[in-house]
Amino acid sequence: MRVAVMGTGGVGGYFGGRLAGAGHDVIFVARGAHLAAMREHGLRVDSIAGDFALPAVRATDDTGEIGPVELVLVCVKEWQVAEVAAGIPPLLGPGAAVLPLQNGVAAVDELARRLGREHVVGGVARIISFLAGPGHVSHVSYSPHILTGELDRSRSDRIDRIVDAFRVPGVTCEAAADIRAEQWSKFVFVAGWGAVAALSAVPCGPLRGVPCTRQLLVDAMSEIVQVARAHGIELPADVVDRSMGVLDSLAPHATVSLQRDLAAGLPSEIEGWSGTVARLGAEAGVATPIHHIARVAMHPRELRARGELQF
């Protein structure tokens, strides 16, 4: 399969690297020092599922050089989706699928508005990985798993082709009967954890171990469940319990990506996570006090990270 990877960070670098290592025609879209390193030395991935290195990869910062592909993996942060969408139209060959793998729930709709709903499929990536340095990805936790599906819940040939393409070492990929529900189920976990982690600035060990912050995690996740159901998304009755179970399984020092970005002074996904919960909650008349506070409390730091405020 011919694949373009938009954003070669922890997610795009890992899954795109696994596809390339299995012989698929993969073109990585990156920029800056990371792009330069991949062009010179290829891509190195340290992984709990097995380290691997690709001494030579195809990498560019110009999607106009690539031509049509069968699959576009959109692996940038949620706040970057609108920007990268402008470079996707030249990649769309006949029957091509655009597969977003963000942690939020808004990217699918953003891409559908900009590219046409017929080009976009839903996706969920379960992995904890990050860019350790130029040309270097580190996968530190979670067995790498992708779920994908058509937005109308139908089963299609292109979903079957995507699942088949991901039958590679170090990846499990499955077709989901209801990909939107799967996206929201993950969102309960990651955005609930993200809101409380942003406010507390501590790793998951103490966050889940101290009774008051553990309850705050449950409450933050429960707000998302209420918003999802108000918008017609059917989630499992035990989705919060499952999410807390996943959090309990992580290493005590684990942190969520939003938390790491905030700590590094980088633009974060607080608006795409807690901001989305607060906005959709307001639309449906559902109170979301924890996510509202998290979004507002982090806003000055977010403005500073984007160069719009100095302090």
MINU-237971 format. One record per atom (N, C-alpha, C): x, y, z. Coordinates in steps of 0.1 Angstrom, whole numbers, plus 2048, in hexadecimal, padded with zeros to 3 digits. Example, Ala and Ser with C-alpha at 12.3 -4.5 7.8 and 13.67 -1.06 7.14 Angstrom:
2
8847C784E;87B7D384E;8847DF84E;8807EA847;8897F5847;88180084F;
END
This chain:
311
8087F4800;800800800;80980D800;8048177F9;80C8237F8;80582D803;80E83180C;809838818;81184581A;80A85081D;81085C822;80D85E830;818861838;816864846;818872849;80D87984D;80E887850;81188985F;81D88C862;82188D870;828881874;836881875;83E875878;843876887;83A878890;83D87889E;83C86B8A4;83886A8B1;83785D8B7;82D8538B1;8228588AC;81884F8A6;81B84D897;81D857890;820856881;82D84F87F;837852887;84484B886;84383C889;83C839893;83B82B896;83382388C;826827889;81E81F880;823820872;82782C86E;82D82D860;83A82585F;842825869;84E81D869;84C80F868;84180A86F;83E7FC86E;8397F8860;83180185A;82D7FE84C;8397FE843;842808844;84D80883B;8567FC83D;8587F8849;8607ED84C;85B7E0846;84E7DF844;8477D383F;8467D482F;84C7DF829;84D7DF81B;8427E8814;83A7EF81C;8317F8816;838805811;83280C807;838818802;83482480A;83C828814;83883281E;84083F81B;83984A81B;84085781A;83D85F827;84786382E;84586A83A;845879838;83C88183D;83B88F83C;83F89584A;84A89C84A;8508A2856;8568AF853;85D8B585D;8638C285A;86F8C4864;8778CE861;8818D286A;88C8C886C;8918C7878;89C8BE87C;8988B087A;88C8AD87D;88789F87C;88789A86D;8838A3865;8838A0856;89289E852;89A8A7856;8A88A6852;8AF899856;8AC895863;8B1889868;8AD87D861;8A087C85E;89B871856;8A1870848;8A287B842;8A887B835;8B7876835;8BE879840;8CC875841;8CE867846;8C6864851;8C9858858;8BD84E859;8B2852853;8A6849854;89E84B861;897841865;88F842871;89283687A;89483A887;897830892;88B83089B;88782489F;87C8228A8;8808198B4;88081E8C0;8828168CC;8748128D1;8728058D2;8648008D5;8647F48DF;85B7F48E8;8597E98F0;8547DD8E8;84F7DF8DC;84B7D48D3;8567D08CA;8627D58CC;86E7D28C4;8737DE8BD;8807E18BF;8867EC8B9;8887EA8AA;8887F48A2;88B7F3894;89080088E;8977FF883;89D80B87D;89B80986E;898814867;897815859;8A281E854;8AD81984F;8B882284B;8B582C840;8AB829838;8A883382E;89983382D;89383F82D;88584182C;88284C822;87684D81D;872858814;86B86281D;87186E81D;86B879826;86B88681F;86188E821;86089B81B;8588A5823;8598B1820;8508BB826;8468C181C;8458BB811;83D8C0806;8348B5800;8278B5804;81F8AA7FF;81D8AA7F0;8208B67E9;81F8B67DB;8298AD7D4;8338A97DB;83D8A07D5;8398917D6;82E88E7DD;82B8807DF;82387A7D5;8188807D0;80F87A7C7;8048737CF;7FB86D7C7;7F08667CE;7F48597D6;7ED8577E1;7F084C7E9;7E38457EC;7E38397F2;7D78327F6;7D3835804;7DC83980D;7D983C81B;7E1847820;7DA851827;7E185C82D;7DF85B83C;7EA859844;7E9858852;7EB866857;7E286C85E;7E387A864;7E7878873;7F387B876;7F8878883;7FE88488A;7FA890886;7FE89C88D;7F589E899;7F88A88A1;7F08AC8AC;7E38B18A7;7D88B18AF;7CB8B58AB;7CB8C48A6;7D38CC8AD;7D28DA8A9;7DA8DD89C;7E18D3897;7E78D488A;7E08CE87E;7D48C8881;7CD8C1877;7C98CA86B;7C38D686F;7BE8DF865;7CA8E485B;7D58E6861;7E18EA859;7E58DF84F;7E78D3854;7EC8C884B;7E18C4841;7D48C6844;7CA8C383B;7CB8C982D;7D18D582D;7D38DD821;7DD8D6817;7E68CD81D;7EF8C6814;7EB8B8810;7DF8B4814;7DA8A6811;7D48A4804;7CC8AE7FE;7C68AB7F1;7CE8A57E6;7DB8AA7E4;7E38A37D9;7E68947DC;7E48907E8;7E78827EC;7DB8787E9;7CF87E7E6;7C38767E6;7C186F7D8;7C68627D7;7C485A7CC;7B68547CC;7B284D7C2;7A58467C2;7A383D7CE;79883F7D5;7958377E0;79E8397EC;7A78437EC;7B08467F7;7A8848804;7AE84480F;7A984681C;7B284F825;7AC85982B;7B3862835;7B085D843;7BA85884A;7B8852857;7BE85A862;7B6862869;7BC86A874;7BE861881;7C9863887;7CD85B893;7CF86489F;7C886F8A1;7C98788AC;7C38728B8;7C68788C4;7C08748D0;7B287A8D3;7AF8848CB;7A288B8CD;7978858C5;78B88C8C4;7808888BC;77C8928B1;78389D8B0;77F8A78A7;7868A6899;79189F898;79989F88C;791899880;78988F883;782888878;778893871;77189A879;7688A4874;76F8AF86D;77A8B3872;7828BE86C;7878BA85E;78C8AE85D;7918A8850;7868A6847;77B8A184C;76F89F843;76A8AD83D;76A8B7845;7668C4840;76F8C9835;77C8C7837;7868CD82E;7898C4821;7878B7823;78B8AE818;77F8A6812;7738A7818;76889F814;76789281D;75B890822;75988582B;75C877825;75B876817;75D86A810;76B865811;77586E814;78386B814;788867822;78086982C;78586883A;77F85B841;787854847;783849850;78784C85E;781845867;784847875;79083E87A;797843884;7A283B889;7A483D898;7AA83389F;7AE8348AC;7BC82D8AD;7C68348B3;7D382E8B5;7D582C8C4;7D98208C8;7DC81E8D6;7EA81B8D7;7F28258DC;8008248DD;8058308E5;80F82E8ED;8168398F4;82483A8EE;8268448E6;8338458DF;8358548DD;8428588DA;8458668D8;8528688D0;8548748CB;8608778C4;86B8798CE;8758708CF;8808718D8;88B87B8D3;88B87D8C7;8958868C1;8948858B2;89B88E8AA;89A88D89C;89D87F896;89387A88E;89586D889;893861892;88E86489E;88E85A8A9;88185A8B0;87A84F8B0;86D84D8B6;86E8438C2;8688458CD;86883C8D8;85A8388DC;85882B8DB;84B8258DF;84D81E8ED;8468238F7;84A820905;83F81890C;832818907;82881190E;81C80E904;814804908;808800901;80B7F88F4;8047EE8F2;8067E58E6;8007ED8DA;8087F08D0;8037F88C5;7F77F28BE;7EC7FA8BD;7DF7F58B9;7D88008B1;7D37FD8A5;7CB80689E;7BD80189B;7B380989E;7A580689A;7A181088E;79A80B885;79681487A;788810875;78181986F;77481686A;76E821862;76481E85A;75D828852;75483085C;75383D859;74B846862;73C842863;73783C858;729838858;72782A85D;731824863;731817869;73080B85F;73180E852;731804848;73F7FD847;73F7F1842;74C7EA83F;74F7EC831;75B7F082E;75F7F3820;76C7EC81C;76E7EB80F;77B7E580A;7877ED80F;7867FA810;792802814;795800822;78B7FD82B;78E7FA839;7957ED839;7907E3831;7977D6831;7A57D782C;7A87E0822;7B57E281D;7BE7E8827;7B97F282F;7C17F883A;7C57EE844;7BB7E6849;7BD7DB853;7C87D284E;7C67CE841;7D07C483C;7DE7CA83B;7DF7D7837;7EC7DE836;7F37DE844;7EC7DF84E;7F17E085C;7F47D2862;7F37C885A;7F77BB85F;8067BA85E;80D7C1867;81C7C2867;8207C0875;82D7BC877;8327BA885;8317C788D;82D7C589A;82C7D08A3;81F7D88A2;8157D489B;8097DB89A;7FD7D1899;7F27D58A1;7E67CE89F;7DC7D8899;7D47D488F;7CB7DD889;7BE7D6887;7B27DC88B;7A57D6889;79B7E0884;7917DB87D;7867E3879;77C7E5884;7777F1887;76E7F3892;7607F588C;7567EF893;7487F088F;7437FE890;74880589B;74381389D;75081B8A1;757821897;76382789A;7628348A2;75683B8A0;7548478A8;7538448B7;74C8398BA;74C8358C8;7598318CE;76182A8C5;76F8278C9;7778338CC;77683D8C3;77D84A8C5;77A8518D2;76D8518D5;7688578E1;76C84F8ED;76D8428EC;77183A8F7;78083D8FB;78883F8F1;7968428F3;7978518F9;78E8598F3;78E8678F8;78B868907;78286090B;77E86091A;78B85E922;79385491D;7A0851924;7AA85D923;7AD860917;7B9869915;7B5878919;7A987D916;7A688A919;7A288C928;79C88192E;79A88293C;7A7882944;7B0879941;7BD879947;7C5886944;7C488B937;7CB897934;7C78A393B;7BA8A593E;7B58B1945;7BA8B1953;7BA8A695A;7BE8A5968;7CE8A6969;7D589F95F;7E38A095F;7E88AE95C;7E18B5953;7E58C3950;7E48CC95D;7D98CA964;7D78D2970;7E18CE97C;7E48C297D;7EC8BD988;7FB8BD985;7FE8BA978;80C8B9974;8148AE97B;80D8A397E;814897984;81288B97B;81B88197B;819875973;80D86D978;80A862971;7FE85B973;7FE853980;80A84F985;80B848992;80484F99D;80985B9A1;8038629AC;7F58679A8;7F386A99B;7E686F997;7DB86599A;7DD858997;7D384D99A;7D48489A8;7DF84B9AF;7E18459BC;7DB84D9C7;7DA85A9C5;7D58639D0;7C68649CE;7BE8619D8;7AF85F9D7;7A986B9D0;7AC8789D4;7A58839CF;7A88859C0;7B48839BC;7B78859AD;7B18799A5;7B186D9AC;7AB8629A5;79C8659A2;79586A9AC;78786E9AA;78687899F;78F88299F;78F88C995;790886987;79987C985;79A875979;78D86F974;78686897E;77986197B;76F86C977;76F87797E;76588297B;76888896D;77588A96A;77889095D;775887951;77787A953;773870949;76486F948;75D870953;74E870953;74887B94C;74E88794D;749893945;749890936;754889931;755886923;74A87C91F;748872927;73D868925;73086F923;72D87992C;72088092B;71F88891F;72A88E91B;72989690E;72788D902;72F882902;72D8798F7;71F8748F5;719870900;70B86A8FF;7018758FB;704882900;6FB88D8FC;6FC88F8ED;70788B8E6;70988D8D8;7068808D0;7008768D7;6FB86A8D0;70685F8CE;7118608D6;71B8568D5;71984C8E0;7178408DD;7148358E7;72182F8EC;7248318F8;73182C8FE;72D821908;73681790A;73480C913;731812921;72980B929;725810936;73281193F;73B80893D;747807945;75380E93F;751818936;75C81E930;766826939;76082C944;76983394D;771829955;76B81E95A;772813961;77D80D958;77A80B94C;784806943;790810941;78D81C940;79782793E;7A082894B;79A827956;7A2827963;7AA81A964;7A580F95F;7AD80395E;7B9804956;7B880B94A;7C380D942;7CD816949;7C882194F;7D182A956;7D9822961;7D2819968;7D8812973;7E380896E;7E2805961;7EC7FB95B;7F9802957;7F980F956;804816951;80F81895C;81B81A957;82681C960;824828969;828829975;82583497E;82A842978;835841970;83B84D96B;83585295E;82B84B959;82584E94C;81E85C94D;81F863942;818870940;811870933;807878932;7FF879925;80688491C;80488290F;80B88B906;80889A908;7FC89D90B;7F88AB90E;8008B191A;8028A9924;80A8AD930;8188AF92C;81E8A6923;82C8A891F;82E8B4917;8248B790E;8258C4906;8258D090F;81C8D0919;81B8DB922;8288DD92A;82D8D292F;83A8D3936;8458D892E;8458D5921;8508DA918;84D8E8912;8428EE916;83F8FB911;83B8FB902;8368EF8FD;8318EE8EF;8228F08EE;81D8F38E2;80F8F38E1;8098E68E4;7FE8E58EA;7F88D98EF;7EA8D68E8;7E48CB8EC;7D78C88E7;7CC8CB8F1;7CE8D48FA;7C48D7904;7B78DC8FE;7B88E48F4;7AC8E98ED;7A58DE8E6;7AC8D58E0;7A68CA8D9;7A08BF8E2;7A68BF8EE;7A18B58F8;7968BB901;79B8C290B;7918C8915;7898D390E;78F8DA905;7878E58FE;77C8DF8F6;77E8D38EF;7738CD8E8;7698C78F2;76D8C28FD;7638BD907;75A8C890B;7608D490F;7598DF914;7508E5909;7558E68FD;74C8EB8F2;7408E28EF;7438D58ED;7388CC8EA;72E8CB8F6;7348CC902;72B8CC90E;7228D790E;7278E390B;71F8EF90B;7148EE900;7178E98F4;70E8E78EA;7028DE8EE;7058D48F6;6FB8CA8FA;6F58CD908;6F98D890E;6F48DB91C;6FA8D2927;7068CD925;70C8C492E;7178CB935;7178CC943;7218D394A;72E8CB94A;7398D2947;7478CC947;7518D594F;74E8D695C;7578DF964;7668DC964;7698CF964;7778CC965;77E8CF958;7788CC94D;77F8CF940;77E8DE93D;7748E5941;7748F4940;7808FA948;7828F5954;78C8FB95C;79A8F7956;79C8EB952;7A98E794C;7AC8EF940;7A28F1937;7A48F992B;7A890892F;7A090E938;7A391C93B;7B091D943;7B391494C;7BF915954;7CB91494B;7CB90C941;7D690A938;7D891492D;7CD91C92C;7CD926920;7D992F920;7DD93692B;7E993F92A;7F5937926;7F792B92B;803923927;802920918;7F691D913;7F591A905;7F89268FC;7F3932901;7F693E8F9;8059408F9;80C93E904;81B940904;8229368FB;81D9298FB;82391F8F2;8219238E3;81792A8E0;81492E8D2;81A93C8CF;8219428D9;82894F8D6;81F95A8D7;8139598DD;8099648DD;80996B8EB;8109668F5;81196C902;81E96A908;82497490E;831973915;82F974924;83696A92B;83796B93A;84196293E;
END
